[in-house]
């Protein structure tokens, strides 16, 4: 039996009939057509599927689509504004925090959730916030540095 859900995804209202066991990740990728959230481990261990649901980072492989009903979801596709990359995206590119790109959407969204809550995080705060996101290419130092740089830029410009 399918349930009709209404979800605001990246500022657009989406309505769909979904099976009760369909994950938010499946809904976003297969029903909405967004490829930013990645299917990594399917167990909530890698963070490749991280999205922001109602202001909090979640592993979309562990959240059922019906749990997002009447909620707001932000994916990497919704982060840029006015055809311009978000400061976090810019610093990731500029400081070499992106290599293969598989973990980047989840890592960037975890960073955004952190900076929305704590605009001046310590290195420990940053490492804790991204601890659920695995990266096999860069190590984590460049990612931490990119988040620190984005925090400084966002404090100056008050970008959300």
VEXKOL-595290 format. One record per residue: residue number from 1; x, y, z of N, C-alpha, C in turn. Coordinates in steps of 0.1 Angstrom, whole numbers. Layout:
BEGIN
 num   n_X   n_Y   n_Z  ca_X  ca_Y  ca_Z   c_X   c_Y   c_Z
 NUM     X     Y     Z     X     Y     Z     X     Y     Z
...
% end
This chain:
BEGIN
 num   n_X   n_Y   n_Z  ca_X  ca_Y  ca_Z   c_X   c_Y   c_Z
   1     8   -12     0     0     0     0     9    13     0
   2     5    22    -8    13    34    -9     7    45    -1
   3    16    54     4    11    66    11    15    78     3
   4     7    88     2    10   100    -4    17   109     5
   5    29   114     1    37   123    10    39   136     2
   6    40   147    10    44   160     5    56   165    12
   7    67   167     4    80   171    10    85   183     2
   8    90   193     9    96   204     3   111   201     1
   9   115   199   -12   128   195   -15   135   206   -22
  10   145   212   -16   153   223   -21   144   235   -25
  11   133   237   -17   125   248   -20   113   246   -29
  12   112   234   -34   101   230   -43    92   219   -36
  13    79   221   -37    70   211   -31    69   199   -40
  14    71   187   -34    70   175   -42    60   166   -35
  15    51   161   -43    41   151   -38    43   138   -46
  16    43   127   -38    45   114   -44    38   103   -36
  17    34    93   -42    29    81   -36    41    71   -34
  18    44    68   -21    55    59   -19    51    47   -10
  19    58    36   -12    57    24    -4    62    28    10
  20    56    21    20    60    25    34    75    21    37
  21    81    12    30    95     9    32   105    16    23
  22   100    26    16   109    33     7   117    43    15
  23   130    43    13   139    52    20   138    66    14
  24   142    76    22   143    90    17   153    90     6
  25   164    83     7   174    82    -3   168    77   -17
  26   160    67   -16   154    62   -28   144    72   -34
  27   136    78   -25   127    88   -29   134   100   -36
  28   145   105   -31   152   116   -36   159   112   -50
  29   165   101   -50   172    97   -63   162    92   -73
  30   153    84   -70   145    77   -80   132    85   -83
  31   126    91   -73   113    98   -76   115   113   -79
  32   125   119   -73   127   133   -75   138   135   -85
  33   147   126   -87   157   126   -98   169   134   -93
  34   172   134   -81   184   141   -76   195   130   -73
  35   207   133   -78   218   124   -77   229   128   -67
  36   227   139   -61   237   144   -51   238   134   -39
  37   227   130   -33   228   120   -22   232   107   -28
  38   243   101   -24   248    89   -29   244    76   -21
  39   243    65   -28   241    53   -21   255    47   -18
  40   259    47    -6   272    42    -2   270    28     4
  41   270    28    17   269    16    25   255    10    27
  42   245    19    27   232    15    30   229    12    45
  43   239    15    53   238    12    68   240    24    77
  44   241    36    71   243    48    78   257    50    84
  45   267    43    78   280    43    83   289    53    75
  46   286    55    63   296    63    54   292    78    52
  47   280    81    54   276    95    52   274   100    38
  48   276    92    28   275    96    14   260   100    11
  49   251    96    18   237    99    16   232   111    24
  50   240   117    31   236   128    41   229   139    33
  51   217   143    39   209   154    35   205   162    48
  52   200   173    46   195   181    58   180   180    58
  53   174   174    68   160   172    70   155   180    82
  54   147   190    79   142   199    89   153   205    98
  55   164   209    91   175   216    97   186   207   103
  56   184   194   103   194   185   109   200   175    98
  57   213   172    99   218   163    89   213   149    93
  58   209   141    83   205   127    85   211   119    74
  59   212   106    77   216    96    67   203    92    60
  60   201    96    48   188    94    41   186    79    38
  61   196    71    39   194    56    37   187    50    49
  62   187    57    60   181    52    73   168    58    76
  63   164    68    69   151    75    71   141    71    61
  64   129    67    65   119    64    55   113    77    49
  65   110    76    36   104    87    29    92    92    37
  66    83    83    42    71    88    49    75    96    62
  67    87    94    67    91   102    79    94   117    75
  68    96   119    62    99   133    57    86   140    53
  69    75   133    54    62   139    50    60   153    57
  70    56   163    50    54   176    54    67   183    60
  71    79   177    56    91   182    61    98   190    50
  72   110   195    53   119   202    44   132   194    42
  73   136   192    30   148   185    27   157   194    19
  74   170   195    23   180   202    15   190   192    11
  75   192   191    -3   203   183    -8   214   192   -14
  76   225   187   -18   236   195   -24   231   203   -36
  77   221   198   -43   216   205   -55   209   218   -51
  78   204   219   -39   197   231   -34   205   240   -26
  79   218   237   -25   227   246   -17   231   259   -24
  80   234   258   -37   238   270   -44   227   280   -45
  81   230   292   -46   220   303   -48   224   313   -58
  82   215   318   -66   217   328   -76   228   323   -86
  83   228   311   -90   238   305   -99   252   306   -94
  84   253   306   -81   267   308   -75   268   297   -64
  85   280   291   -63   282   281   -53   282   287   -39
  86   277   279   -29   277   283   -15   292   284   -11
  87   294   293    -1   308   294     4   315   281     8
  88   307   272    13   313   259    17   317   251     4
  89   309   252    -6   313   245   -18   325   252   -25
  90   325   265   -24   337   272   -30   350   269   -23
  91   350   268   -10   362   266    -2   366   251    -4
  92   357   242    -5   361   228    -8   368   227   -21
  93   364   234   -31   370   234   -44   384   241   -44
  94   384   253   -38   396   261   -38   407   255   -29
  95   404   248   -19   414   243   -10   417   228   -12
  96   412   223   -22   415   209   -26   408   198   -17
  97   397   202   -11   390   192    -2   381   182   -10
  98   381   184   -23   373   175   -32   383   168   -41
  99   382   154   -41   389   147   -50   380   139   -59
 100   376   127   -55   367   119   -63   353   125   -63
 101   349   132   -52   336   138   -51   325   130   -45
 102   327   117   -43   317   108   -38   312   112   -24
 103   321   116   -15   317   119    -2   313   134    -1
 104   317   142   -11   316   157    -9   302   162    -6
 105   291   157   -13   278   163   -10   274   161     5
 106   276   149    10   273   146    24   282   154    34
 107   295   155    30   304   162    38   301   177    39
 108   297   183    27   294   197    26   281   200    34
 109   271   191    33   258   193    40   260   191    55
 110   269   182    60   272   181    74   279   194    79
 111   287   199    71   294   212    74   284   223    75
 112   275   224    65   264   234    65   256   234    78
 113   252   222    82   244   220    94   251   225   106
 114   264   222   106   273   226   118   273   241   118
 115   277   248   106   278   262   106   265   270   108
 116   254   264   105   241   270   107   239   270   123
 117   244   260   129   242   259   144   253   266   152
 118   265   266   146   277   271   153   285   278   143
 119   284   291   141   291   298   130   306   299   133
 120   311   296   145   325   298   148   330   285   155
 121   330   274   148   333   261   154   348   259   156
 122   352   252   166   366   248   168   369   237   158
 123   382   233   157   386   222   149   379   209   154
 124   379   208   167   372   196   173   357   196   170
 125   351   207   170   336   208   166   335   203   152
 126   344   207   143   343   204   129   345   189   127
 127   355   184   133   358   169   132   347   161   138
 128   341   165   148   329   158   154   318   158   144
 129   315   170   138   304   172   129   305   163   117
 130   317   161   112   319   153   100   323   139   103
 131   323   135   115   328   122   119   319   110   113
 132   307   113   109   299   103   103   300   102    87
 133   309   110    82   312   110    68   326   105    65
 134   326    94    57   339    88    54   344    93    41
 135   357    96    40   364   101    28   376    91    26
 136   377    86    14   389    77    12   400    83     3
 137   397    96    -1   407   102   -10   416   113    -3
 138   410   122     4   418   134     9   423   133    23
 139   419   123    30   422   124    45   412   135    49
 140   414   141    60   404   150    65   410   164    67
 141   423   166    67   428   179    70   423   190    60
 142   423   187    47   419   198    38   404   200    39
 143   396   190    43   382   192    45   380   201    57
 144   387   199    68   386   207    80   390   221    76
 145   401   223    69   405   236    65   395   244    57
 146   389   236    48   378   242    39   366   247    47
 147   363   239    57   351   243    66   355   255    74
 148   367   255    79   372   267    87   372   280    78
 149   376   278    66   376   290    57   362   294    54
 150   353   285    51   339   288    49   333   295    61
 151   336   291    72   331   297    85   335   312    85
 152   347   314    82   352   328    82   345   337    72
 153   343   331    60   337   338    49   322   341    53
 154   315   331    58   301   332    61   299   342    73
 155   308   343    82   307   353    93   308   367    87
 156   316   369    77   317   382    71   305   386    63
 157   299   376    56   288   379    47   275   375    52
 158   274   368    63   262   363    69   254   355    58
 159   260   345    52   254   336    42   248   324    50
 160   236   320    46   231   308    52   229   297    42
% end
